[in-house]
Amino acid sequence: MREIHVDQIEQAVAELCISSNLRLPDALRARIEQAAGEEQGLAREIMRDVVRNMDAAKAMNLPICQDTGMAVVFAEIGQDVHIAGGSFEEAINRGVARGYREGYLRCSVVADPLRRVNTGDNTPAVLHTRIVPGDRLRLEVAPKGFGSENMSRLAMLTPAAGEEEIIAFAVKTVREAGGNPCPPVVLGIGLGGSFEQVAYLAKRALCREAGQNNPEPLYAALESKILEAVNALGIGPQGFGGKTTALWAAVEAAPTHIAGLPVAVNVGCHVNRHGEAVL
């Protein structure tokens, strides 16, 4: 049995909240720079502005986007780990509060969906935990802005639906979103599971590195088809037209019931942030 103190967890989460808001993953930045070179006219200038914004954020140690998101935390806890010194969930939320305070990040969480009173420290986080083999704790923090989150959609398709219907649903989601989610976007697509699980799968898909396909060839091919179909819309950077409506599309799938085919599209803007630490 390996012991991990809650203070270590708090520290790791705080650091991830700050770093993920200040720097995009290298693979995503590379894809943005590639897209800037592929565009023409106004679209190219917008993509160059996106790159300049990333550079300015780095130079001034400021968040890439003013919406520093709701903290989504994925935790994989080794079954041979003992959490010492207090509550695991409380440590996660202390880490979020500390990270947003020390990083001077915007706090955007309200305590109640109808009363709309800001909690003042961006807590509570959305926490997903899994128990896995081993004696390590893997933490992934994905701050999610709601300009893109609000454009996400879920559908319960019939089992007779196939690739064409899935692609059509993804395309419809992006078409209706237009310029609202600050395209170019990153798409996380969940397939299968149940009503709540498919949304989780879509969120997890957003945390995969840009350019990393699903290891299953069937779903890797589906990712390419979705990306091609979405970019054919011509919405382009910030909705002003162009080749790059989406930077990447990632699909995660799970077993499902014989009577249904759940599909979820979680839309992420080009500032698709996430970072991880292993304790």
Backbone torsions as a table, in degrees:
resi	resn	phi	psi	omega
1	MET	NA	127.5	-179.6
2	ARG	-106.9	135.4	-176.4
3	GLU	-100.0	132.1	174.4
4	ILE	-124.5	124.1	-176.7
5	HIS	-82.3	147.6	-179.1
6	VAL	-61.3	-25.9	178.1
7	ASP	-63.9	-35.6	176.9
8	GLN	-65.8	-39.3	179.8
9	ILE	-65.5	-46.7	178.3
10	GLU	-57.1	-46.6	-179.1
11	GLN	-61.4	-45.6	-178.1
12	ALA	-63.4	-43.8	-179.4
13	VAL	-65.5	-42.3	179.3
14	ALA	-59.7	-45.8	-179.7
15	GLU	-64.7	-39.2	-179.9
16	LEU	-68.0	-37.7	177.2
17	CYS	-59.4	-41.6	-178.4
18	ILE	-73.2	-52.6	-173.9
19	SER	-64.2	-38.1	-177.7
20	SER	-71.1	-25.2	177.1
21	ASN	-81.9	-19.8	-177.4
22	LEU	-97.6	-24.7	-174.9
23	ARG	-136.9	134.1	173.6
24	LEU	-82.6	153.6	173.5
25	PRO	-55.9	144.0	-175.5
26	ASP	-56.7	-40.3	-177.3
27	ALA	-65.2	-37.0	179.5
28	LEU	-71.1	-42.2	176.8
29	ARG	-59.6	-42.1	179.5
30	ALA	-61.7	-39.0	178.8
31	ARG	-67.1	-37.8	177.8
32	ILE	-64.4	-44.0	179.4
33	GLU	-64.9	-38.4	177.5
34	GLN	-62.9	-44.4	-180.0
35	ALA	-62.6	-37.1	178.6
36	ALA	-60.4	-36.3	179.0
37	GLY	-76.4	-21.0	-178.0
38	GLU	-87.8	-20.5	-176.0
39	GLU	-83.1	168.5	178.0
40	GLN	-130.8	156.8	171.8
41	GLY	59.1	-134.8	-176.9
42	LEU	-60.3	-39.8	-179.6
43	ALA	-59.9	-40.4	178.8
44	ARG	-65.2	-42.1	-179.7
45	GLU	-64.1	-38.4	178.3
46	ILE	-65.2	-43.6	179.3
47	MET	-65.5	-35.3	176.0
48	ARG	-66.4	-35.9	175.3
49	ASP	-63.6	-38.2	177.3
50	VAL	-60.6	-44.0	179.0
51	VAL	-64.7	-43.4	179.1
52	ARG	-62.8	-35.1	177.6
53	ASN	-64.1	-42.0	177.9
54	MET	-63.5	-41.3	179.3
55	ASP	-65.3	-40.7	179.8
56	ALA	-66.2	-40.5	177.9
57	ALA	-60.3	-41.2	179.2
58	LYS	-66.7	-45.5	-177.1
59	ALA	-64.4	-37.1	-176.5
60	MET	-100.4	2.6	179.5
61	ASN	55.5	47.4	-179.3
62	LEU	-118.4	158.2	176.9
63	PRO	-60.0	147.0	179.1
64	ILE	-66.7	-33.2	179.8
65	CYS	-132.5	147.6	179.6
66	GLN	-67.2	-27.8	175.1
67	ASP	-85.5	98.4	-176.7
68	THR	-86.2	10.9	162.5
69	GLY	80.7	167.9	169.3
70	MET	-93.6	130.0	-174.1
71	ALA	-74.9	115.9	173.2
72	VAL	-104.0	125.3	-175.6
73	VAL	-120.3	124.2	173.7
74	PHE	-104.9	125.1	-178.2
75	ALA	-123.4	125.4	172.3
76	GLU	-108.7	111.4	-174.1
77	ILE	-103.6	119.4	177.2
78	GLY	-62.9	139.4	-176.4
79	GLN	-69.1	-12.3	176.5
80	ASP	-100.6	19.2	178.0
81	VAL	-102.4	136.7	171.8
82	HIS	-112.6	122.4	177.2
83	ILE	-83.7	117.5	-174.5
84	ALA	-110.5	150.3	170.4
85	GLY	94.2	1.0	179.1
86	GLY	149.0	-162.7	-175.3
87	SER	-81.5	132.3	177.2
88	PHE	-62.1	-48.6	-177.7
89	GLU	-64.3	-39.2	178.2
90	GLU	-65.1	-35.8	177.9
91	ALA	-64.9	-40.3	177.0
92	ILE	-59.3	-48.0	-177.4
93	ASN	-70.0	-33.7	173.6
94	ARG	-63.4	-38.6	178.9
95	GLY	-64.8	-41.6	177.5
96	VAL	-62.6	-48.9	-179.5
97	ALA	-59.1	-43.7	-179.1
98	ARG	-66.6	-43.1	-180.0
99	GLY	-62.4	-43.0	-179.1
100	TYR	-71.5	-31.1	177.0
101	ARG	-72.9	-51.9	-175.9
102	GLU	-70.6	-27.9	179.8
103	GLY	-89.3	0.9	-177.9
104	TYR	52.9	45.0	-178.6
105	LEU	-94.6	147.5	-177.8
106	ARG	-66.8	132.5	177.7
107	CYS	-94.3	122.5	-169.4
108	SER	-124.7	9.0	-175.0
109	VAL	-97.2	131.3	173.6
110	VAL	-103.7	146.7	-173.5
111	ALA	-71.8	-25.4	-176.8
112	ASP	-141.5	135.4	-175.0
113	PRO	-65.9	-19.8	179.7
114	LEU	-104.1	-34.4	-179.2
115	ARG	-79.6	-25.7	170.6
116	ARG	59.7	39.9	176.5
117	VAL	-98.1	123.0	-177.5
118	ASN	-65.8	135.8	179.3
119	THR	-73.7	-18.4	174.3
120	GLY	86.3	-7.6	-179.7
121	ASP	-140.2	14.5	178.5
122	ASN	65.6	17.9	173.2
123	THR	-106.8	160.7	2.3
124	PRO	-80.5	155.7	174.1
125	ALA	-76.6	160.4	168.1
126	VAL	-87.8	113.8	-170.8
127	LEU	-114.4	125.5	175.2
128	HIS	-118.0	125.1	-178.5
129	THR	-121.7	145.8	173.1
130	ARG	-134.1	141.0	172.8
131	ILE	-94.6	124.6	-176.4
132	VAL	-129.3	163.4	176.3
133	PRO	-62.3	153.8	172.9
134	GLY	109.8	-175.9	-176.4
135	ASP	-125.6	34.0	178.7
136	ARG	-121.5	159.0	174.7
137	LEU	-121.1	118.3	179.3
138	ARG	-105.5	125.4	-179.7
139	LEU	-117.6	132.6	174.6
140	GLU	-128.4	125.6	180.0
141	VAL	-111.0	128.1	-179.3
142	ALA	-129.5	92.1	177.1
143	PRO	-65.9	123.9	-173.4
144	LYS	-116.0	113.3	175.4
145	GLY	-74.6	155.0	-172.5
146	PHE	-99.8	-3.5	170.5
147	GLY	-61.6	-38.7	176.6
148	SER	-88.1	-37.6	-179.0
149	GLU	-58.9	-38.2	180.0
150	ASN	-65.0	-19.0	-179.7
151	MET	-90.6	-1.8	-177.2
152	SER	-76.2	152.5	-175.5
153	ARG	-142.2	156.3	178.9
154	LEU	-136.1	140.7	178.1
155	ALA	-139.5	145.9	175.0
156	MET	-104.7	91.3	-179.4
157	LEU	-78.0	163.6	176.3
158	THR	-81.1	158.8	179.8
159	PRO	-65.2	-14.1	177.4
160	ALA	-76.1	-14.3	-179.8
161	ALA	-67.3	149.7	178.9
162	GLY	-130.6	-158.0	-177.6
163	GLU	-58.2	-40.5	-176.7
164	GLU	-60.7	-41.8	-179.9
165	GLU	-69.4	-36.9	178.2
166	ILE	-65.3	-46.4	178.7
167	ILE	-62.0	-42.4	-179.4
168	ALA	-62.5	-37.7	179.5
169	PHE	-67.8	-41.1	177.3
170	ALA	-63.1	-43.5	180.0
171	VAL	-64.2	-43.6	178.9
172	LYS	-60.6	-41.3	179.2
173	THR	-60.0	-46.6	-178.3
174	VAL	-71.3	-39.6	179.5
175	ARG	-60.7	-45.9	-178.6
176	GLU	-69.4	-28.0	178.1
177	ALA	-70.7	-36.1	-179.7
178	GLY	56.5	-130.1	-179.0
179	GLY	-88.3	-1.6	-175.2
180	ASN	-60.1	-39.7	-177.5
181	PRO	-86.6	19.8	-179.9
182	CYS	57.4	59.6	177.9
183	PRO	-64.3	155.8	13.7
184	PRO	-75.3	143.2	-174.9
185	VAL	-102.8	168.4	167.1
186	VAL	-117.5	134.0	-176.4
187	LEU	-110.8	127.7	170.5
188	GLY	-105.8	121.8	-177.4
189	ILE	-116.3	122.5	175.2
190	GLY	-101.8	139.4	177.8
191	LEU	-131.6	133.4	175.1
192	GLY	89.0	-161.1	-176.4
193	GLY	69.0	-145.9	178.2
194	SER	-118.7	-175.2	-176.8
195	PHE	-54.6	-47.6	-177.1
196	GLU	-80.3	-31.3	-176.5
197	GLN	-70.6	-34.8	-176.7
198	VAL	-66.4	-32.8	176.1
199	ALA	-67.6	-39.7	176.6
200	TYR	-61.0	-43.8	-179.8
201	LEU	-60.4	-41.0	179.1
202	ALA	-63.9	-40.5	178.8
203	LYS	-65.8	-42.3	178.6
204	ARG	-63.0	-37.4	-179.4
205	ALA	-61.2	-33.6	178.7
206	LEU	-63.9	-22.3	-176.9
207	CYS	-88.5	-2.4	175.4
208	ARG	-75.7	146.4	-178.5
209	GLU	-64.0	139.5	175.0
210	ALA	-58.8	132.0	-178.8
211	GLY	94.7	-9.1	179.7
212	GLN	-97.9	108.1	-178.2
213	ASN	-76.5	159.4	170.5
214	ASN	-58.6	135.6	-178.1
215	PRO	-65.8	-19.2	177.2
216	GLU	-83.1	118.7	-175.8
217	PRO	-53.4	-36.2	179.7
218	LEU	-59.1	-44.5	-177.5
219	TYR	-81.2	-28.6	174.0
220	ALA	-62.9	-42.0	177.6
221	ALA	-65.6	-38.0	178.4
222	LEU	-64.4	-39.1	176.9
223	GLU	-57.6	-44.7	-179.3
224	SER	-65.4	-39.3	-179.9
225	LYS	-66.7	-41.3	178.6
226	ILE	-64.2	-45.2	-179.3
227	LEU	-60.9	-44.0	180.0
228	GLU	-64.1	-43.9	-177.8
229	ALA	-66.8	-39.6	179.7
230	VAL	-68.2	-41.8	-179.6
231	ASN	-70.0	-21.6	176.6
232	ALA	-70.3	-14.4	177.8
233	LEU	-64.2	-29.8	178.8
234	GLY	76.3	14.7	178.5
235	ILE	-61.1	-46.1	172.9
236	GLY	72.0	178.6	-178.0
237	PRO	-55.6	125.4	179.2
238	GLN	57.9	16.7	176.6
239	GLY	82.8	11.4	-177.3
240	PHE	-97.8	11.1	178.6
241	GLY	94.7	149.1	179.3
242	GLY	146.9	179.7	-177.1
243	LYS	-79.3	-26.3	-169.0
244	THR	-107.0	88.7	171.6
245	THR	-88.0	-36.4	177.2
246	ALA	-128.0	140.4	177.3
247	LEU	-85.9	-32.8	-175.8
248	TRP	-162.7	152.5	173.6
249	ALA	-132.6	128.4	-178.5
250	ALA	-124.3	134.9	-178.7
251	VAL	-114.9	132.2	171.2
252	GLU	-122.5	133.9	-175.8
253	ALA	-124.7	155.3	178.8
254	ALA	-146.2	158.2	175.4
255	PRO	-57.2	149.2	-178.6
256	THR	-141.5	178.0	-178.8
257	HIS	-76.5	151.7	-179.1
258	ILE	-63.5	-20.2	-173.8
259	ALA	-96.3	5.0	-176.2
260	GLY	-152.3	167.3	173.8
261	LEU	-142.0	84.4	177.9
262	PRO	-67.3	141.4	174.4
263	VAL	-140.2	135.5	178.2
264	ALA	-131.6	140.1	175.4
265	VAL	-118.9	110.5	176.4
266	ASN	-97.6	114.0	-176.7
267	VAL	-87.3	128.4	173.0
268	GLY	-117.7	140.4	177.4
269	CYS	-73.9	-178.4	-180.0
270	HIS	-65.2	-19.4	174.5
271	VAL	-89.9	66.9	-176.5
272	ASN	-90.8	90.4	-167.2
273	ARG	-93.4	141.5	169.9
274	HIS	-168.8	152.1	177.9
275	GLY	-152.1	156.6	-176.4
276	GLU	-137.2	157.0	176.7
277	ALA	-143.6	146.8	178.3
278	VAL	-119.7	123.7	179.4
279	LEU	-104.1	NA	NA
